[in-house]
């Protein structure tokens, strides 16, 4: 942990009664911060993975930083994953909105930022408090489509969406992510909706007005930095650029981070927030072009 960073456990409930386990990281001086940041994680990535980054960000920006786990996952798990009825929409619309509301209510005078990793950067237009957000930094986030990956990655895509993923989820009653080498087990509803989005050309537009409300795109009028990772086969930088379509009223900037800038041989979709790539963290705060 950076010297002086302070952590507090904070639990908060969603409107439908799910209890989310959060961690608030504060700078060392003890004053009320003028900047508050909520970090929405990627699918299947627990809050603890972002712990070092949150501490660095808190000290670097003199900010309060909230990290948390989505319902029925990580520290927010309330029972066996096989019993969960969570979906990607619930995580992205309800749980993310609740986390943002919590930060806005806790720090009513502060400037509000959002850092979103993958799923974490896509759903701000669905959140009622989006108008409070001065800046969104969306990392490796965008409308995926299964044919828009590099050819070298296509065998994994086909296996996950059309073979092993569906079969394993049907057999187990949840996605056995640990068994499949994905790091975490996920509720079946998360997998099936995630799959529907990624095999639909309109991505999550397929569920607008059905299992998701319609977004209000012009809620976000602040700054949006779309950060792609040069060697990310799961979310190529070209797909990250497409996320701008969902933020028409915002000021959009683009940034692509290379492994060389992180002092690494590879980063990929998930590893930018690992401590070994901390050399690249200040690049996330740059404006881009």
C-alpha positions as CSV (number, residue, x, y, z in Angstrom):
1,X,0.0,0.0,0.0
2,X,1.3,3.5,-0.7
3,X,2.4,5.1,2.5
4,X,-0.5,6.7,4.4
5,X,-3.5,5.3,2.4
6,X,-6.4,4.4,4.7
7,X,-9.0,1.8,4.0
8,X,-12.5,1.5,5.4
9,X,-15.1,-1.3,4.9
10,X,-18.3,0.1,3.5
11,X,-21.4,-2.1,2.7
12,X,-24.3,-0.6,0.9
13,X,-27.7,-2.1,-0.2
14,X,-29.2,-1.9,-3.7
15,X,-32.8,-0.9,-4.1
16,X,-33.8,-4.5,-4.5
17,X,-32.1,-5.6,-1.3
18,X,-28.7,-7.0,-2.4
19,X,-25.9,-6.1,0.0
20,X,-22.7,-5.0,-1.8
21,X,-19.3,-5.3,0.0
22,X,-17.2,-2.2,-0.7
23,X,-13.9,-0.8,0.4
24,X,-13.3,2.9,0.6
25,X,-9.6,4.0,0.2
26,X,-8.8,7.5,1.5
27,X,-5.7,9.7,1.3
28,X,-3.6,10.1,4.5
29,X,-4.3,13.6,5.5
30,X,-7.8,13.0,7.0
31,X,-9.5,16.0,5.3
32,X,-12.7,15.7,3.4
33,X,-11.5,14.9,-0.2
34,X,-12.5,17.2,-3.0
35,X,-12.5,14.3,-5.5
36,X,-14.4,11.0,-5.1
37,X,-14.0,8.1,-7.5
38,X,-16.0,4.9,-7.9
39,X,-14.2,2.0,-9.6
40,X,-16.5,-0.5,-11.4
41,X,-14.7,-3.7,-12.0
42,X,-14.7,-6.1,-15.0
43,X,-16.8,-9.2,-15.2
44,X,-15.4,-11.9,-13.0
45,X,-12.7,-9.7,-11.4
46,X,-12.9,-9.2,-7.7
47,X,-12.5,-5.8,-5.9
48,X,-9.3,-7.0,-4.2
49,X,-7.5,-7.1,-7.6
50,X,-7.9,-3.3,-7.8
51,X,-6.7,-2.7,-4.2
52,X,-3.2,-1.5,-5.0
53,X,-4.4,0.7,-7.9
54,X,-7.1,2.2,-5.7
55,X,-4.5,3.1,-3.0
56,X,-2.2,4.6,-5.6
57,X,-5.1,6.6,-7.2
58,X,-6.2,7.8,-3.8
59,X,-2.8,9.2,-3.0
60,X,-2.0,10.4,-6.5
61,X,-5.3,12.4,-6.8
62,X,-5.9,13.1,-3.1
63,X,-9.2,11.3,-3.6
64,X,-11.7,8.9,-1.9
65,X,-11.8,5.7,-4.0
66,X,-14.6,3.1,-3.7
67,X,-14.1,-0.4,-4.9
68,X,-16.7,-3.1,-4.4
69,X,-17.9,-6.5,-5.7
70,X,-21.1,-7.1,-7.7
71,X,-23.8,-9.1,-6.0
72,X,-23.3,-12.8,-5.6
73,X,-19.6,-12.5,-6.4
74,X,-16.4,-12.1,-4.5
75,X,-16.9,-10.4,-1.1
76,X,-20.6,-9.8,-1.9
77,X,-21.4,-13.5,-2.4
78,X,-24.4,-14.4,-0.2
79,X,-24.6,-18.1,-1.0
80,X,-23.7,-20.7,-3.7
81,X,-23.3,-19.2,-7.1
82,X,-25.6,-21.8,-8.6
83,X,-28.5,-20.1,-6.7
84,X,-27.8,-16.7,-8.0
85,X,-30.2,-15.0,-10.4
86,X,-27.8,-12.1,-11.2
87,X,-27.3,-11.0,-14.8
88,X,-24.9,-8.7,-16.6
89,X,-27.7,-6.1,-16.7
90,X,-28.3,-6.3,-13.0
91,X,-24.5,-5.9,-12.3
92,X,-24.1,-3.0,-14.8
93,X,-27.4,-1.1,-14.3
94,X,-28.4,-1.7,-10.7
95,X,-25.2,-2.5,-8.8
96,X,-23.1,0.1,-10.6
97,X,-25.7,2.7,-10.2
98,X,-26.0,2.0,-6.5
99,X,-22.2,2.3,-6.0
100,X,-22.2,5.6,-7.9
101,X,-25.2,6.9,-5.8
102,X,-23.4,5.9,-2.6
103,X,-20.3,7.9,-3.6
104,X,-22.4,10.9,-4.6
105,X,-24.4,10.9,-1.4
106,X,-21.3,10.4,0.8
107,X,-19.5,13.2,-0.9
108,X,-22.1,15.7,-2.0
109,X,-19.7,18.6,-2.6
110,X,-16.9,16.5,-4.3
111,X,-16.1,16.2,-7.9
112,X,-17.1,12.7,-9.0
113,X,-15.1,10.4,-11.3
114,X,-15.7,6.9,-12.5
115,X,-13.1,4.4,-13.5
116,X,-14.6,1.5,-15.4
117,X,-12.8,-1.7,-16.4
118,X,-14.5,-3.6,-19.3
119,X,-18.2,-4.0,-18.1
120,X,-17.4,-1.1,-15.7
121,X,-17.2,1.5,-18.4
122,X,-20.3,0.6,-20.5
123,X,-23.3,1.4,-18.4
124,X,-23.1,5.0,-17.2
125,X,-25.9,6.1,-19.5
126,X,-28.3,3.9,-17.5
127,X,-27.4,5.6,-14.1
128,X,-29.5,8.4,-12.8
129,X,-26.5,10.1,-11.2
130,X,-24.5,10.2,-14.4
131,X,-24.9,13.9,-14.5
132,X,-22.8,14.2,-11.4
133,X,-19.8,12.5,-13.1
134,X,-17.2,14.9,-14.3
135,X,-14.9,12.3,-15.8
136,X,-15.2,8.7,-16.9
137,X,-12.0,6.7,-17.6
138,X,-13.2,3.5,-19.4
139,X,-10.5,0.9,-19.7
140,X,-10.7,-2.0,-22.2
141,X,-14.4,-1.3,-22.5
142,X,-16.6,-1.4,-25.6
143,X,-19.3,-3.2,-27.6
144,X,-17.7,-6.6,-28.3
145,X,-18.8,-8.8,-31.2
146,X,-17.6,-12.3,-31.6
147,X,-16.2,-11.9,-35.1
148,X,-14.3,-8.7,-34.3
149,X,-11.4,-10.3,-32.5
150,X,-7.9,-11.0,-34.0
151,X,-7.8,-14.3,-35.9
152,X,-5.4,-15.8,-33.4
153,X,-8.0,-15.4,-30.7
154,X,-10.9,-16.9,-32.6
155,X,-10.5,-20.5,-31.4
156,X,-10.9,-19.3,-27.8
157,X,-13.9,-17.2,-28.8
158,X,-15.7,-20.0,-30.6
159,X,-15.0,-22.4,-27.7
160,X,-16.3,-20.0,-25.0
161,X,-19.4,-18.8,-26.7
162,X,-20.5,-21.8,-28.7
163,X,-18.9,-25.0,-27.1
164,X,-17.4,-25.2,-23.7
165,X,-19.1,-22.1,-22.2
166,X,-22.7,-23.1,-22.9
167,X,-22.1,-26.8,-22.2
168,X,-20.4,-26.2,-18.9
169,X,-23.0,-23.7,-17.8
170,X,-25.9,-26.1,-18.6
171,X,-24.2,-29.0,-16.8
172,X,-23.2,-27.0,-13.7
173,X,-26.0,-24.5,-13.3
174,X,-23.4,-21.7,-13.4
175,X,-20.3,-20.9,-15.4
176,X,-17.4,-22.8,-13.9
177,X,-14.8,-20.2,-14.6
178,X,-12.2,-21.7,-12.3
179,X,-12.4,-25.0,-14.2
180,X,-12.2,-23.2,-17.5
181,X,-9.2,-21.2,-16.5
182,X,-11.1,-17.9,-16.3
183,X,-10.3,-17.3,-12.6
184,X,-13.8,-17.1,-11.1
185,X,-17.2,-18.9,-11.3
186,X,-20.1,-16.7,-12.5
187,X,-23.9,-16.9,-12.2
188,X,-25.6,-18.6,-15.1
189,X,-27.6,-15.5,-15.9
190,X,-24.4,-13.4,-16.2
191,X,-23.0,-15.9,-18.7
192,X,-26.1,-16.2,-20.9
193,X,-26.7,-12.4,-21.1
194,X,-23.0,-11.8,-21.7
195,X,-23.1,-14.3,-24.5
196,X,-26.2,-12.7,-26.0
197,X,-24.6,-9.3,-26.1
198,X,-21.3,-10.6,-27.6
199,X,-23.1,-12.6,-30.4
200,X,-25.4,-9.7,-31.2
201,X,-24.3,-7.0,-33.7
202,X,-26.0,-4.4,-31.6
203,X,-24.3,-5.7,-28.4
204,X,-26.5,-4.8,-25.3
205,X,-29.0,-2.9,-27.5
206,X,-30.5,-6.4,-27.9
207,X,-31.9,-6.1,-24.3
208,X,-32.9,-2.4,-24.2
209,X,-36.5,-2.2,-23.2
210,X,-36.5,-5.8,-22.3
211,X,-34.2,-6.9,-19.5
212,X,-32.6,-3.5,-19.4
213,X,-34.1,0.0,-19.4
214,X,-33.4,2.3,-22.2
215,X,-30.3,4.4,-21.6
216,X,-30.3,8.2,-21.4
217,X,-27.1,8.9,-23.4
218,X,-27.0,12.7,-22.9
219,X,-26.8,12.3,-19.1
220,X,-23.1,12.1,-19.3
221,X,-21.8,15.6,-20.4
222,X,-18.4,15.4,-18.8
223,X,-15.1,14.0,-20.1
224,X,-14.8,10.4,-21.3
225,X,-11.3,8.9,-21.9
226,X,-11.5,5.6,-23.8
227,X,-8.4,3.6,-23.0
228,X,-7.5,0.6,-25.3
229,X,-4.7,-1.9,-24.7
230,X,-2.6,-2.5,-27.7
231,X,-2.4,-6.3,-27.2
232,X,-5.9,-6.8,-25.9
233,X,-7.4,-9.6,-28.1
234,X,-10.6,-9.7,-26.0
235,X,-11.4,-6.0,-26.5
236,X,-9.3,-4.7,-29.3
237,X,-8.7,-0.9,-29.3
238,X,-11.0,-0.6,-32.4
239,X,-13.9,-1.8,-30.3
240,X,-13.0,0.5,-27.5
241,X,-13.3,3.4,-29.8
242,X,-16.8,2.3,-30.7
243,X,-17.9,3.0,-27.1
244,X,-18.0,6.7,-28.0
245,X,-21.3,6.0,-29.8
246,X,-22.9,5.6,-26.3
247,X,-21.7,8.9,-25.0
248,X,-22.8,11.4,-27.6
249,X,-23.0,14.4,-25.3
250,X,-19.5,13.8,-23.7
251,X,-16.1,15.1,-24.6
252,X,-14.4,12.0,-26.0
253,X,-10.7,11.3,-25.9
254,X,-8.9,8.1,-27.0
255,X,-5.8,6.5,-25.6
256,X,-4.0,3.3,-26.5
257,X,-1.5,1.9,-24.0
258,X,1.2,-0.4,-25.2
259,X,3.0,-3.1,-23.2
260,X,6.3,-1.1,-23.6
261,X,4.7,1.8,-21.8
262,X,4.0,-0.4,-18.9
263,X,7.5,-1.9,-19.0
264,X,5.9,-5.3,-19.7
265,X,6.0,-7.9,-22.5
266,X,2.2,-8.2,-22.5
267,X,-0.8,-6.6,-20.8
268,X,-3.9,-8.1,-22.4
269,X,-7.5,-7.5,-21.3
270,X,-7.1,-7.8,-17.5
271,X,-3.6,-7.1,-16.3
272,X,-3.3,-3.3,-16.6
273,X,-4.4,-2.9,-13.0
274,X,-1.9,-5.5,-11.7
275,X,0.9,-3.9,-9.6
276,X,3.6,-5.1,-12.0
277,X,2.1,-2.7,-14.6
278,X,2.0,0.3,-12.2
279,X,4.3,2.1,-14.5
280,X,1.4,2.6,-16.8
281,X,-1.1,3.8,-14.2
282,X,-0.3,7.5,-14.6
283,X,-1.2,7.2,-18.3
284,X,-4.8,6.5,-17.4
285,X,-5.1,10.0,-16.0
286,X,-3.8,11.7,-19.1
287,X,-6.4,13.2,-21.4
288,X,-5.7,11.3,-24.6
289,X,-6.5,12.8,-28.0
